[in-house]
Amino acid sequence: MSSIHIPGLLQPVIALNGWTFVQEIWMYATRLPIYGRIKEATDPSIPRSQIDAQTPPSVRWKADNYNHLFEQPTQFYAVALALAIARHGADNPLDIKLAWTYVGLRVVHSLIQSTTNKILLRFGVFLTSSAVLALLTARTALLVF
C-alpha cells in the first residue's frame, strides 16, 4: 500500500484558514450582543455607518480584521498552492518556513488589530508579512516562468 505525500505547504494554508474561522467566531461573539442593543441593526434602510457609529471600536476592530483576512491572505493561498504544485508536492524547507512565518505574522496582525489596534505596530507587522509574501511569490515565479 503506497502512501500519499501531503505537501508541507498545505499546513500553513489550512492553519490560516482555521485562524480566519477563529476570528469569525470572535467577531460574532462580540458583535451580536451589541447588535441586540442597537434597534437600527436589523433595519435594512439604516446605513451601516450609522450602526457602526453606535458600535464600540473594540467590536468594530474584530470585524475589520475578519475582512482583512479576505484581502492579502487570498494571495498567500494562491501562491502557496501554486508553489506546492510547481514543486510537484516536494517539500522545500525554506518555502515552508516562509509560509509559517507569514501565517504567524497574520495571526499577530489579527491580535493587534482585534485588541489594541495600535496602527503603527499593526502596520509594521503588515509590512513584514507583505515582504514574506513577496519573497514567496518571487520563489514561485522562479519556478513557473
C-alpha positions as CSV (number, residue, x, y, z in Angstrom):
1,M,0.0,0.0,0.0
2,S,1.5,3.3,-1.0
3,S,1.0,6.4,1.0
4,I,0.2,9.8,-0.5
5,H,2.6,12.6,0.3
6,I,0.9,15.7,1.5
7,P,3.0,18.8,0.8
8,G,4.1,20.7,3.9
9,L,2.9,24.0,2.3
10,L,-0.7,22.8,2.8
11,Q,-0.4,23.0,6.6
12,P,0.1,26.8,6.9
13,V,-2.7,27.3,4.3
14,I,-5.1,25.3,6.4
15,A,-3.8,27.0,9.6
16,L,-4.5,30.5,8.3
17,N,-7.9,29.4,7.1
18,G,-8.6,27.9,10.5
19,W,-7.5,31.2,12.1
20,T,-10.0,33.0,9.9
21,F,-12.8,30.9,11.5
22,V,-11.5,31.7,15.0
23,Q,-11.6,35.4,14.1
24,E,-15.1,35.0,12.7
25,I,-16.3,33.4,15.9
26,W,-14.6,36.1,18.0
27,M,-16.2,38.8,15.8
28,Y,-19.7,37.3,16.2
29,A,-19.2,36.7,20.0
30,T,-18.6,40.5,20.4
31,R,-20.8,41.9,17.7
32,L,-24.1,40.0,18.2
33,P,-24.6,41.2,21.8
34,I,-24.0,44.8,20.8
35,Y,-26.4,44.5,17.8
36,G,-29.0,43.1,20.1
37,R,-29.0,46.5,21.9
38,I,-29.0,48.6,18.7
39,K,-32.5,48.6,17.3
40,E,-31.4,50.0,14.0
41,A,-29.1,47.0,13.4
42,T,-32.0,45.0,11.9
43,D,-33.4,47.8,9.8
44,P,-32.0,47.4,6.2
45,S,-32.8,51.1,5.4
46,I,-30.3,52.3,8.1
47,P,-26.8,52.9,6.6
48,R,-24.1,50.7,8.1
49,S,-22.1,53.8,9.0
50,Q,-24.9,54.8,11.4
51,I,-24.9,51.4,13.1
52,D,-21.1,51.5,13.2
53,A,-21.2,54.8,15.0
54,Q,-23.1,53.1,17.8
55,T,-20.8,50.1,17.9
56,P,-17.8,50.3,20.2
57,P,-14.4,50.5,18.4
58,S,-13.2,47.3,20.0
59,V,-16.1,45.4,18.5
60,R,-15.6,47.0,15.0
61,W,-11.8,46.1,15.1
62,K,-12.6,42.4,15.1
63,A,-15.0,42.8,12.1
64,D,-12.4,44.9,10.3
65,N,-9.8,42.2,10.9
66,Y,-12.1,39.5,9.7
67,N,-12.5,41.4,6.5
68,H,-8.7,41.9,6.2
69,L,-8.3,38.1,6.3
70,F,-10.0,38.0,3.0
71,E,-7.7,40.5,1.3
72,Q,-3.9,39.8,1.2
73,P,-4.2,36.3,2.6
74,T,-6.0,35.3,-0.6
75,Q,-2.8,36.0,-2.4
76,F,-1.0,33.8,0.1
77,Y,-3.4,30.9,-0.5
78,A,-2.9,31.2,-4.3
79,V,0.9,31.5,-4.1
80,A,1.3,28.6,-1.5
81,L,-0.9,26.3,-3.6
82,A,0.9,27.3,-6.8
83,L,4.3,26.7,-5.2
84,A,3.2,23.3,-3.9
85,I,2.0,22.4,-7.4
86,A,5.2,23.8,-9.1
87,R,7.4,21.8,-6.8
88,H,5.3,18.7,-7.6
89,G,4.5,18.2,-3.9
90,A,8.1,18.1,-2.9
91,D,8.8,20.0,0.3
92,N,11.3,22.8,0.4
93,P,12.2,23.7,4.0
94,L,12.6,27.4,3.2
95,D,9.3,27.7,1.5
96,I,7.6,26.0,4.5
97,K,9.3,28.3,6.9
98,L,8.3,31.4,4.9
99,A,4.7,30.2,4.8
100,W,4.6,29.6,8.5
101,T,6.2,32.9,9.1
102,Y,3.5,34.6,7.0
103,V,0.8,32.8,8.9
104,G,2.3,33.7,12.3
105,L,2.6,37.4,11.3
106,R,-1.0,37.4,10.1
107,V,-2.1,36.0,13.5
108,V,-0.1,38.6,15.3
109,H,-1.6,41.3,13.0
110,S,-5.1,40.0,13.9
111,L,-4.4,40.0,17.6
112,I,-3.0,43.6,17.5
113,Q,-6.0,44.9,15.4
114,S,-8.6,43.0,17.4
115,T,-7.3,44.0,20.9
116,T,-5.4,47.3,20.9
117,N,-5.5,48.4,17.2
118,K,-2.2,50.2,17.5
119,I,-1.9,51.3,14.0
120,L,1.9,51.8,13.7
121,L,2.6,48.4,15.3
122,R,0.0,46.7,13.1
123,F,1.4,48.4,10.0
124,G,4.9,47.2,10.8
125,V,3.6,43.6,11.1
126,F,1.7,44.0,7.9
127,L,4.7,45.3,6.0
128,T,6.8,42.4,7.3
129,S,4.2,39.9,6.3
130,S,4.0,41.6,2.9
131,A,7.7,41.2,2.4
132,V,7.5,37.5,3.3
133,L,4.6,37.0,0.8
134,A,6.6,38.9,-1.8
135,L,9.5,36.6,-1.3
136,L,7.3,33.5,-1.5
137,T,5.8,35.0,-4.7
138,A,9.3,35.6,-6.2
139,R,10.3,32.0,-5.3
140,T,7.2,30.7,-7.1
141,A,7.7,33.0,-10.1
142,L,11.2,31.5,-10.5
143,L,9.7,28.1,-10.8
144,V,6.8,28.8,-13.1
145,F,8.3,31.3,-15.5
